[in-house]
Amino acid sequence: MRAEVETAAPLIPPRPTINKLRAVAAECKACHLWKLGTQTVFGEGRQTSTIMFVGEQPGNSEDLEGRPFVGPAGGLLDRALDEAGIDRSRVYVTNVVKHFKWEPRGKRRIHKKPNGAEITACRPWLEAEIRVVKPRAIICLGATAAQALIGPKFKVSLQRGRFVESPLAEFVTATVHPSSILRAPTDETRRMETQEFIDDLRKIAKALAI
């Protein structure tokens, strides 16, 4: 028989706040990724945030700083939010998985996609964040976040920017992860993909009337 997947569920404190969750999550060992990551990288933003962005996992910069979306992808997100007219102070950013999963390539640490068991183990943290923040809109960044929160059949390439019915929030949708834009092969492609990303964010701003 397969052993049950351990999750962070028993660690969720009663009457949680973001600060309480962050403090407890710092010691999370629900899956093996705590051995790979430098530290837990919990979500960040006001507990009263209107919009929650959910990515896949922290990257190298985030792992070292202990804060989400502080690397190049986070910088692109900040610029796109500004272009879309979304106040960054009304945004909460987090990830499906709270530790950096990586593999060595020379002296570099290269991102490695989390598997289903790792996502399941970490899911209680994200669910608790959603319950506490109660955002009006949840925007999944990339396929991993979209499939974890919206469902395994959701395809970002075909359904990006479309709102789906969900018990999680009034408005739920997905778009590409900013890191995928940074990997575009040419400057022109990167420029076009950045504009499409900004357009997706503008749809969200319009739906929220902000």
Phi and psi in degrees as GROMACS dihedral restraints (atoms count N, CA, C in turn):
[ dihedral_restraints ]
;  ai    aj    ak    al  type     phi  dphi    fc
    3     4     5     6     1   -77.0    20    10
    4     5     6     7     1   140.2    20    10
    6     7     8     9     1   -71.8    20    10
    7     8     9    10     1   147.2    20    10
    9    10    11    12     1   -65.3    20    10
   10    11    12    13     1   143.6    20    10
   12    13    14    15     1   -72.2    20    10
   13    14    15    16     1   127.1    20    10
   15    16    17    18     1   -77.4    20    10
   16    17    18    19     1   142.9    20    10
   18    19    20    21     1  -130.9    20    10
   19    20    21    22     1   173.2    20    10
   21    22    23    24     1   -81.4    20    10
   22    23    24    25     1     0.8    20    10
   24    25    26    27     1   -50.3    20    10
   25    26    27    28     1   -44.6    20    10
   27    28    29    30     1   -65.9    20    10
   28    29    30    31     1   -14.6    20    10
   30    31    32    33     1   -87.4    20    10
   31    32    33    34     1   -14.6    20    10
   33    34    35    36     1   -65.9    20    10
   34    35    36    37     1   120.9    20    10
   36    37    38    39     1   -74.6    20    10
   37    38    39    40     1   154.0    20    10
   39    40    41    42     1   -67.1    20    10
   40    41    42    43     1   148.3    20    10
   42    43    44    45     1    47.1    20    10
   43    44    45    46     1    58.6    20    10
   45    46    47    48     1   -70.5    20    10
   46    47    48    49     1   150.9    20    10
   48    49    50    51     1  -123.3    20    10
   49    50    51    52     1   168.1    20    10
   51    52    53    54     1   -60.7    20    10
   52    53    54    55     1   -41.3    20    10
   54    55    56    57     1   -64.0    20    10
   55    56    57    58     1   -40.7    20    10
   57    58    59    60     1   -65.1    20    10
   58    59    60    61     1   -44.6    20    10
   60    61    62    63     1   -61.6    20    10
   61    62    63    64     1   -43.7    20    10
   63    64    65    66     1   -61.5    20    10
   64    65    66    67     1   -42.2    20    10
   66    67    68    69     1   -64.4    20    10
   67    68    69    70     1   -43.1    20    10
   69    70    71    72     1   -72.6    20    10
   70    71    72    73     1   -39.2    20    10
   72    73    74    75     1   -63.3    20    10
   73    74    75    76     1   -23.5    20    10
   75    76    77    78     1   -59.8    20    10
   76    77    78    79     1   -24.0    20    10
   78    79    80    81     1  -107.1    20    10
   79    80    81    82     1    13.1    20    10
   81    82    83    84     1   -66.2    20    10
   82    83    84    85     1   132.3    20    10
   84    85    86    87     1  -133.5    20    10
   85    86    87    88     1    33.7    20    10
   87    88    89    90     1   -66.1    20    10
   88    89    90    91     1   -25.5    20    10
   90    91    92    93     1  -136.4    20    10
   91    92    93    94     1   175.6    20    10
   93    94    95    96     1   -74.3    20    10
   94    95    96    97     1    -8.4    20    10
   96    97    98    99     1   -66.0    20    10
   97    98    99   100     1   -17.9    20    10
   99   100   101   102     1   -62.9    20    10
  100   101   102   103     1   -23.4    20    10
  102   103   104   105     1   -76.2    20    10
  103   104   105   106     1   -24.7    20    10
  105   106   107   108     1   -88.3    20    10
  106   107   108   109     1   -42.6    20    10
  108   109   110   111     1   -76.6    20    10
  109   110   111   112     1   150.3    20    10
  111   112   113   114     1   -67.3    20    10
  112   113   114   115     1   -36.3    20    10
  114   115   116   117     1  -164.4    20    10
  115   116   117   118     1   163.7    20    10
  117   118   119   120     1   -68.5    20    10
  118   119   120   121     1   135.7    20    10
  120   121   122   123     1  -113.2    20    10
  121   122   123   124     1    98.0    20    10
  123   124   125   126     1   -87.2    20    10
  124   125   126   127     1   170.1    20    10
  126   127   128   129     1   -65.3    20    10
  127   128   129   130     1   164.7    20    10
  129   130   131   132     1  -145.9    20    10
  130   131   132   133     1   139.0    20    10
  132   133   134   135     1   142.8    20    10
  133   134   135   136     1   173.2    20    10
  135   136   137   138     1   -68.7    20    10
  136   137   138   139     1   145.9    20    10
  138   139   140   141     1   -67.6    20    10
  139   140   141   142     1   -15.4    20    10
  141   142   143   144     1  -101.6    20    10
  142   143   144   145     1    17.9    20    10
  144   145   146   147     1   -60.0    20    10
  145   146   147   148     1   144.0    20    10
  147   148   149   150     1   -81.4    20    10
  148   149   150   151     1   -36.1    20    10
  150   151   152   153     1  -121.8    20    10
  151   152   153   154     1   137.0    20    10
  153   154   155   156     1  -118.2    20    10
  154   155   156   157     1   123.6    20    10
  156   157   158   159     1   -99.9    20    10
  157   158   159   160     1   132.5    20    10
  159   160   161   162     1  -122.6    20    10
  160   161   162   163     1   115.8    20    10
  162   163   164   165     1   -98.5    20    10
  163   164   165   166     1  -169.7    20    10
  165   166   167   168     1   -80.4    20    10
  166   167   168   169     1   -59.2    20    10
  168   169   170   171     1  -163.5    20    10
  169   170   171   172     1   162.0    20    10
  171   172   173   174     1   -65.8    20    10
  172   173   174   175     1   152.0    20    10
  174   175   176   177     1   -99.0    20    10
  175   176   177   178     1  -167.5    20    10
  177   178   179   180     1   -60.3    20    10
  178   179   180   181     1   -46.7    20    10
  180   181   182   183     1   -63.4    20    10
  181   182   183   184     1   -42.6    20    10
  183   184   185   186     1   -65.4    20    10
  184   185   186   187     1   -40.0    20    10
  186   187   188   189     1   -60.8    20    10
  187   188   189   190     1   -40.3    20    10
  189   190   191   192     1   -75.0    20    10
  190   191   192   193     1   -35.9    20    10
  192   193   194   195     1   -88.5    20    10
  193   194   195   196     1   -22.2    20    10
  195   196   197   198     1    78.5    20    10
  196   197   198   199     1    19.7    20    10
  198   199   200   201     1  -134.1    20    10
  199   200   201   202     1   143.2    20    10
  201   202   203   204     1   -78.8    20    10
  202   203   204   205     1   147.8    20    10
  204   205   206   207     1    55.3    20    10
  205   206   207   208     1    47.9    20    10
  207   208   209   210     1  -109.4    20    10
  208   209   210   211     1    -4.1    20    10
  210   211   212   213     1   -89.7    20    10
  211   212   213   214     1  -163.0    20    10
  213   214   215   216     1   -56.6    20    10
  214   215   216   217     1   -40.6    20    10
  216   217   218   219     1   -65.1    20    10
  217   218   219   220     1   -38.0    20    10
  219   220   221   222     1   -65.4    20    10
  220   221   222   223     1   -37.4    20    10
  222   223   224   225     1   -63.6    20    10
  223   224   225   226     1   -40.5    20    10
  225   226   227   228     1   -65.8    20    10
  226   227   228   229     1   -40.9    20    10
  228   229   230   231     1   -59.9    20    10
  229   230   231   232     1   -44.8    20    10
  231   232   233   234     1   -59.9    20    10
  232   233   234   235     1   -44.3    20    10
  234   235   236   237     1   -65.8    20    10
  235   236   237   238     1   -39.1    20    10
  237   238   239   240     1   -67.7    20    10
  238   239   240   241     1   -39.1    20    10
  240   241   242   243     1   -60.3    20    10
  241   242   243   244     1   -43.0    20    10
  243   244   245   246     1   -62.2    20    10
  244   245   246   247     1   -44.8    20    10
  246   247   248   249     1   -63.8    20    10
  247   248   249   250     1   -33.8    20    10
  249   250   251   252     1   -83.8    20    10
  250   251   252   253     1    -5.3    20    10
  252   253   254   255     1    78.8    20    10
  253   254   255   256     1    25.9    20    10
  255   256   257   258     1  -102.3    20    10
  256   257   258   259     1   123.8    20    10
  258   259   260   261     1   -68.7    20    10
  259   260   261   262     1   117.1    20    10
  261   262   263   264     1   -59.4    20    10
  262   263   264   265     1   -26.9    20    10
  264   265   266   267     1   -72.5    20    10
  265   266   267   268     1   -11.7    20    10
  267   268   269   270     1   -98.8    20    10
  268   269   270   271     1    11.5    20    10
  270   271   272   273     1  -114.8    20    10
  271   272   273   274     1   135.4    20    10
  273   274   275   276     1  -110.2    20    10
  274   275   276   277     1   130.9    20    10
  276   277   278   279     1  -118.0    20    10
  277   278   279   280     1   138.4    20    10
  279   280   281   282     1  -156.1    20    10
  280   281   282   283     1  -175.8    20    10
  282   283   284   285     1  -136.4    20    10
  283   284   285   286     1   156.2    20    10
  285   286   287   288     1   -62.9    20    10
  286   287   288   289     1   -42.0    20    10
  288   289   290   291     1  -114.3    20    10
  289   290   291   292     1   136.0    20    10
  291   292   293   294     1   -97.9    20    10
  292   293   294   295     1    -1.2    20    10
  294   295   296   297     1  -119.5    20    10
  295   296   297   298     1   149.8    20    10
  297   298   299   300     1   -77.8    20    10
  298   299   300   301     1   117.7    20    10
  300   301   302   303     1   -99.0    20    10
  301   302   303   304     1   124.7    20    10
  303   304   305   306     1  -147.8    20    10
  304   305   306   307     1   167.4    20    10
  306   307   308   309     1  -134.9    20    10
  307   308   309   310     1   148.3    20    10
  309   310   311   312     1   -75.4    20    10
  310   311   312   313     1   142.1    20    10
  312   313   314   315     1  -140.0    20    10
  313   314   315   316     1    96.0    20    10
  315   316   317   318     1    66.8    20    10
  316   317   318   319     1  -126.6    20    10
  318   319   320   321     1   -93.6    20    10
  319   320   321   322     1    -0.1    20    10
  321   322   323   324     1   -96.0    20    10
  322   323   324   325     1   154.4    20    10
  324   325   326   327     1  -106.4    20    10
  325   326   327   328     1   113.9    20    10
  327   328   329   330     1  -100.4    20    10
  328   329   330   331     1   131.3    20    10
  330   331   332   333     1   -51.6    20    10
  331   332   333   334     1   136.4    20    10
  333   334   335   336     1  -128.0    20    10
  334   335   336   337     1   131.5    20    10
  336   337   338   339     1   -63.1    20    10
  337   338   339   340     1   133.1    20    10
  339   340   341   342     1   -69.6    20    10
  340   341   342   343     1   150.1    20    10
  342   343   344   345     1   -95.0    20    10
  343   344   345   346     1   177.5    20    10
  345   346   347   348     1   -60.2    20    10
  346   347   348   349     1   -40.1    20    10
  348   349   350   351     1   -65.9    20    10
  349   350   351   352     1   -39.2    20    10
  351   352   353   354     1   -68.3    20    10
  352   353   354   355     1   -39.1    20    10
  354   355   356   357     1   -65.7    20    10
  355   356   357   358     1   -43.5    20    10
  357   358   359   360     1   -62.8    20    10
  358   359   360   361     1   -42.1    20    10
  360   361   362   363     1   -61.0    20    10
  361   362   363   364     1   -37.1    20    10
  363   364   365   366     1   -90.1    20    10
  364   365   366   367     1   -14.3    20    10
  366   367   368   369     1   -55.2    20    10
  367   368   369   370     1   -37.9    20    10
  369   370   371   372     1   -56.7    20    10
  370   371   372   373     1   -30.7    20    10
  372   373   374   375     1   -65.4    20    10
  373   374   375   376     1   -46.4    20    10
  375   376   377   378     1   -64.6    20    10
  376   377   378   379     1   -42.7    20    10
  378   379   380   381     1   -61.5    20    10
  379   380   381   382     1   -38.9    20    10
  381   382   383   384     1   -67.1    20    10
  382   383   384   385     1   -40.2    20    10
  384   385   386   387     1   -59.8    20    10
  385   386   387   388     1   -43.6    20    10
  387   388   389   390     1   -64.0    20    10
  388   389   390   391     1   -42.6    20    10
  390   391   392   393     1   -63.5    20    10
  391   392   393   394     1   -38.4    20    10
  393   394   395   396     1   -76.7    20    10
  394   395   396   397     1   -46.4    20    10
  396   397   398   399     1   -73.8    20    10
  397   398   399   400     1   -36.9    20    10
  399   400   401   402     1    52.1    20    10
  400   401   402   403     1    55.9    20    10
  402   403   404   405     1   -68.1    20    10
  403   404   405   406     1   150.6    20    10
  405   406   407   408     1   -74.2    20    10
  406   407   408   409     1   -29.7    20    10
  408   409   410   411     1  -133.8    20    10
  409   410   411   412     1   139.4    20    10
  411   412   413   414     1  -120.7    20    10
  412   413   414   415     1   124.8    20    10
  414   415   416   417     1  -116.9    20    10
  415   416   417   418     1   115.2    20    10
  417   418   419   420     1   -83.2    20    10
  418   419   420   421     1   133.1    20    10
  420   421   422   423     1  -105.7    20    10
  421   422   423   424     1   103.8    20    10
  423   424   425   426     1    94.7    20    10
  424   425   426   427     1   167.4    20    10
  426   427   428   429     1   -66.4    20    10
  427   428   429   430     1   -40.4    20    10
  429   430   431   432     1   -60.7    20    10
  430   431   432   433     1   -47.2    20    10
  432   433   434   435     1   -65.9    20    10
  433   434   435   436     1   -42.3    20    10
  435   436   437   438     1   -62.7    20    10
  436   437   438   439     1   -44.4    20    10
  438   439   440   441     1   -72.0    20    10
  439   440   441   442     1   -28.8    20    10
  441   442   443   444     1   -72.9    20    10
  442   443   444   445     1   -37.7    20    10
  444   445   446   447     1  -100.7    20    10
  445   446   447   448     1   -38.2    20    10
  447   448   449   450     1   -91.3    20    10
  448   449   450   451     1   -41.7    20    10
  450   451   452   453     1   146.8    20    10
  451   452   453   454     1   155.4    20    10
  453   454   455   456     1   -66.0    20    10
  454   455   456   457     1   -18.5    20    10
  456   457   458   459     1   -89.1    20    10
  457   458   459   460     1    -7.6    20    10
  459   460   461   462     1   -71.4    20    10
  460   461   462   463     1   129.6    20    10
  462   463   464   465     1  -116.8    20    10
  463   464   465   466     1   111.9    20    10
  465   466   467   468     1   -59.3    20    10
  466   467   468   469     1   -37.2    20    10
  468   469   470   471     1   -61.9    20    10
  469   470   471   472     1   -29.2    20    10
  471   472   473   474     1  -104.1    20    10
  472   473   474   475     1   -27.5    20    10
  474   475   476   477     1  -118.6    20    10
  475   476   477   478     1    11.3    20    10
  477   478   479   480     1   -57.5    20    10
  478   479   480   481     1   140.1    20    10
  480   481   482   483     1    79.9    20    10
  481   482   483   484     1    -5.4    20    10
  483   484   485   486     1   -89.1    20    10
  484   485   486   487     1   134.9    20    10
  486   487   488   489     1   -81.4    20    10
  487   488   489   490     1   140.3    20    10
  489   490   491   492     1  -121.7    20    10
  490   491   492   493     1   149.3    20    10
  492   493   494   495     1   -71.5    20    10
  493   494   495   496     1   133.7    20    10
  495   496   497   498     1  -157.0    20    10
  496   497   498   499     1   143.7    20    10
  498   499   500   501     1   -73.4    20    10
  499   500   501   502     1    -6.5    20    10
  501   502   503   504     1   -75.7    20    10
  502   503   504   505     1   -35.3    20    10
  504   505   506   507     1  -164.4    20    10
  505   506   507   508     1   167.3    20    10
  507   508   509   510     1   -63.0    20    10
  508   509   510   511     1   -41.7    20    10
  510   511   512   513     1  -124.6    20    10
  511   512   513   514     1   124.7    20    10
  513   514   515   516     1  -132.9    20    10
  514   515   516   517     1   129.3    20    10
  516   517   518   519     1  -154.6    20    10
  517   518   519   520     1  -176.6    20    10
  519   520   521   522     1  -145.4    20    10
  520   521   522   523     1   155.2    20    10
  522   523   524   525     1  -146.0    20    10
  523   524   525   526     1  -174.2    20    10
  525   526   527   528     1   -72.5    20    10
  526   527   528   529     1   159.2    20    10
  528   529   530   531     1   -82.2    20    10
  529   530   531   532     1   136.9    20    10
  531   532   533   534     1   -54.1    20    10
  532   533   534   535     1   -29.0    20    10
  534   535   536   537     1   -63.2    20    10
  535   536   537   538     1   -30.8    20    10
  537   538   539   540     1   -68.9    20    10
  538   539   540   541     1   -31.5    20    10
  540   541   542   543     1   -67.0    20    10
  541   542   543   544     1   -40.4    20    10
  543   544   545   546     1   -65.3    20    10
  544   545   546   547     1   -22.1    20    10
  546   547   548   549     1   -89.0    20    10
  547   548   549   550     1     2.7    20    10
  549   550   551   552     1   -57.4    20    10
  550   551   552   553     1   143.4    20    10
  552   553   554   555     1   -71.9    20    10
  553   554   555   556     1   -24.8    20    10
  555   556   557   558     1  -134.1    20    10
  556   557   558   559     1   161.2    20    10
  558   559   560   561     1   -61.6    20    10
  559   560   561   562     1   -39.4    20    10
  561   562   563   564     1   -65.6    20    10
  562   563   564   565     1   -43.0    20    10
  564   565   566   567     1   -62.9    20    10
  565   566   567   568     1   -41.4    20    10
  567   568   569   570     1   -63.1    20    10
  568   569   570   571     1   -41.0    20    10
  570   571   572   573     1   -63.3    20    10
  571   572   573   574     1   -44.6    20    10
  573   574   575   576     1   -65.3    20    10
  574   575   576   577     1   -42.8    20    10
  576   577   578   579     1   -68.3    20    10
  577   578   579   580     1   -33.8    20    10
  579   580   581   582     1   -64.5    20    10
  580   581   582   583     1   -42.1    20    10
  582   583   584   585     1   -64.5    20    10
  583   584   585   586     1   -40.0    20    10
  585   586   587   588     1   -63.6    20    10
  586   587   588   589     1   -38.5    20    10
  588   589   590   591     1   -63.9    20    10
  589   590   591   592     1   -45.3    20    10
  591   592   593   594     1   -62.1    20    10
  592   593   594   595     1   -40.4    20    10
  594   595   596   597     1   -61.3    20    10
  595   596   597   598     1   -39.6    20    10
  597   598   599   600     1   -61.2    20    10
  598   599   600   601     1   -42.9    20    10
  600   601   602   603     1   -67.4    20    10
  601   602   603   604     1   -33.8    20    10
  603   604   605   606     1   -65.3    20    10
  604   605   606   607     1   -36.2    20    10
  606   607   608   609     1   -59.5    20    10
  607   608   609   610     1   -40.7    20    10
  609   610   611   612     1   -67.3    20    10
  610   611   612   613     1   -44.7    20    10
  612   613   614   615     1   -60.5    20    10
  613   614   615   616     1   -39.7    20    10
  615   616   617   618     1   -66.3    20    10
  616   617   618   619     1   -42.9    20    10
  618   619   620   621     1   -62.5    20    10
  619   620   621   622     1   -35.6    20    10
  621   622   623   624     1   -85.8    20    10
  622   623   624   625     1    -7.7    20    10
  624   625   626   627     1    56.2    20    10
  625   626   627   628     1    50.0    20    10
